[in-house]
Amino acid sequence: MNKPDGIFSGHQAVHTVTFDEGWSPVELPYGANLSESLSINNSPVLFGCRTGICGTCMIEVAEESNGKLPPPSEEERELLDLMAPDNPRARLACQIQISADIKVKPLQWK
């Protein structure tokens, strides 16, 4: 039997978000919006509009975490194609609902 990724707290899975640059990991409940949770936890990821149109919260999902999250929506993909065309692991943190343990790092767009 496969165990789901994450720790169970009561009946809700808790997932760990790890950062690439020495910041403390953050534990978030399954389904939590990454941008809302990270701003509360004072993370290294910056946020602007929180609607996926400014690109301030662009992150790179580590290779070992790639595939653990649902793919970007068509709207998110359009913005990522403009802002990080050569990075298939780029995502907008404001568009991610946590569903797995992931490792991320902030990105600056070109």
Contacts in CASP RR format, 6 or more apart in sequence:
PFRMAT RR
TARGET T0000
AUTHOR 0000-0000-0000
METHOD contacts of the structure
MODEL  1
MNKPDGIFSGHQAVHTVTFDEGWSPVELPYGANLSESLSINNSPVLFGCR
TGICGTCMIEVAEESNGKLPPPSEEERELLDLMAPDNPRARLACQIQISA
DIKVKPLQWK
4 13 0 8 1.000
5 13 0 8 1.000
5 15 0 8 1.000
5 68 0 8 1.000
5 100 0 8 1.000
5 101 0 8 1.000
6 13 0 8 1.000
6 14 0 8 1.000
6 15 0 8 1.000
6 16 0 8 1.000
6 100 0 8 1.000
6 101 0 8 1.000
7 13 0 8 1.000
7 14 0 8 1.000
7 15 0 8 1.000
7 16 0 8 1.000
7 27 0 8 1.000
8 14 0 8 1.000
9 29 0 8 1.000
12 29 0 8 1.000
12 30 0 8 1.000
13 29 0 8 1.000
13 30 0 8 1.000
14 27 0 8 1.000
14 28 0 8 1.000
14 29 0 8 1.000
14 30 0 8 1.000
15 27 0 8 1.000
15 28 0 8 1.000
15 29 0 8 1.000
15 30 0 8 1.000
15 98 0 8 1.000
15 99 0 8 1.000
15 100 0 8 1.000
15 101 0 8 1.000
15 102 0 8 1.000
16 25 0 8 1.000
16 26 0 8 1.000
16 27 0 8 1.000
16 28 0 8 1.000
16 101 0 8 1.000
16 102 0 8 1.000
17 25 0 8 1.000
17 26 0 8 1.000
17 27 0 8 1.000
17 28 0 8 1.000
17 34 0 8 1.000
17 37 0 8 1.000
17 38 0 8 1.000
17 43 0 8 1.000
17 98 0 8 1.000
17 101 0 8 1.000
17 102 0 8 1.000
17 103 0 8 1.000
17 104 0 8 1.000
18 25 0 8 1.000
18 101 0 8 1.000
18 102 0 8 1.000
18 103 0 8 1.000
18 104 0 8 1.000
19 25 0 8 1.000
19 43 0 8 1.000
19 44 0 8 1.000
19 103 0 8 1.000
19 104 0 8 1.000
19 105 0 8 1.000
20 60 0 8 1.000
20 62 0 8 1.000
20 103 0 8 1.000
20 104 0 8 1.000
20 105 0 8 1.000
21 44 0 8 1.000
21 105 0 8 1.000
23 43 0 8 1.000
23 44 0 8 1.000
26 37 0 8 1.000
26 38 0 8 1.000
26 41 0 8 1.000
26 43 0 8 1.000
28 34 0 8 1.000
28 37 0 8 1.000
28 98 0 8 1.000
29 98 0 8 1.000
30 98 0 8 1.000
30 99 0 8 1.000
31 97 0 8 1.000
31 98 0 8 1.000
31 99 0 8 1.000
32 97 0 8 1.000
32 98 0 8 1.000
33 94 0 8 1.000
33 96 0 8 1.000
33 97 0 8 1.000
33 98 0 8 1.000
34 93 0 8 1.000
34 94 0 8 1.000
34 96 0 8 1.000
34 97 0 8 1.000
34 98 0 8 1.000
35 45 0 8 1.000
35 47 0 8 1.000
35 50 0 8 1.000
35 57 0 8 1.000
35 93 0 8 1.000
35 94 0 8 1.000
35 96 0 8 1.000
36 50 0 8 1.000
37 98 0 8 1.000
38 45 0 8 1.000
38 47 0 8 1.000
38 93 0 8 1.000
39 47 0 8 1.000
44 105 0 8 1.000
44 106 0 8 1.000
45 57 0 8 1.000
45 59 0 8 1.000
45 93 0 8 1.000
45 104 0 8 1.000
45 106 0 8 1.000
46 56 0 8 1.000
46 57 0 8 1.000
46 106 0 8 1.000
47 56 0 8 1.000
47 57 0 8 1.000
47 93 0 8 1.000
47 94 0 8 1.000
48 54 0 8 1.000
48 55 0 8 1.000
48 56 0 8 1.000
48 57 0 8 1.000
49 55 0 8 1.000
49 56 0 8 1.000
49 94 0 8 1.000
50 57 0 8 1.000
50 94 0 8 1.000
51 94 0 8 1.000
52 75 0 8 1.000
52 76 0 8 1.000
52 79 0 8 1.000
52 92 0 8 1.000
52 94 0 8 1.000
52 95 0 8 1.000
53 79 0 8 1.000
55 79 0 8 1.000
55 83 0 8 1.000
55 92 0 8 1.000
55 109 0 8 1.000
57 92 0 8 1.000
57 93 0 8 1.000
57 94 0 8 1.000
58 80 0 8 1.000
58 83 0 8 1.000
58 84 0 8 1.000
58 90 0 8 1.000
58 91 0 8 1.000
58 92 0 8 1.000
58 93 0 8 1.000
58 106 0 8 1.000
58 107 0 8 1.000
58 108 0 8 1.000
58 109 0 8 1.000
59 90 0 8 1.000
59 91 0 8 1.000
59 92 0 8 1.000
59 93 0 8 1.000
59 104 0 8 1.000
59 105 0 8 1.000
59 106 0 8 1.000
59 107 0 8 1.000
60 87 0 8 1.000
60 89 0 8 1.000
60 90 0 8 1.000
60 91 0 8 1.000
60 104 0 8 1.000
60 105 0 8 1.000
60 107 0 8 1.000
61 69 0 8 1.000
61 89 0 8 1.000
61 90 0 8 1.000
61 91 0 8 1.000
61 102 0 8 1.000
61 103 0 8 1.000
61 104 0 8 1.000
62 89 0 8 1.000
62 102 0 8 1.000
62 103 0 8 1.000
62 104 0 8 1.000
62 105 0 8 1.000
63 89 0 8 1.000
64 103 0 8 1.000
65 100 0 8 1.000
65 101 0 8 1.000
65 102 0 8 1.000
65 103 0 8 1.000
65 104 0 8 1.000
66 89 0 8 1.000
68 99 0 8 1.000
68 100 0 8 1.000
68 101 0 8 1.000
68 102 0 8 1.000
69 91 0 8 1.000
69 96 0 8 1.000
69 99 0 8 1.000
69 100 0 8 1.000
69 102 0 8 1.000
70 97 0 8 1.000
70 99 0 8 1.000
71 77 0 8 1.000
72 80 0 8 1.000
72 91 0 8 1.000
72 92 0 8 1.000
72 95 0 8 1.000
73 95 0 8 1.000
76 91 0 8 1.000
76 92 0 8 1.000
76 95 0 8 1.000
79 92 0 8 1.000
80 87 0 8 1.000
80 90 0 8 1.000
80 91 0 8 1.000
80 92 0 8 1.000
83 90 0 8 1.000
83 109 0 8 1.000
83 110 0 8 1.000
84 90 0 8 1.000
84 107 0 8 1.000
84 109 0 8 1.000
84 110 0 8 1.000
87 107 0 8 1.000
90 107 0 8 1.000
91 104 0 8 1.000
93 104 0 8 1.000
END
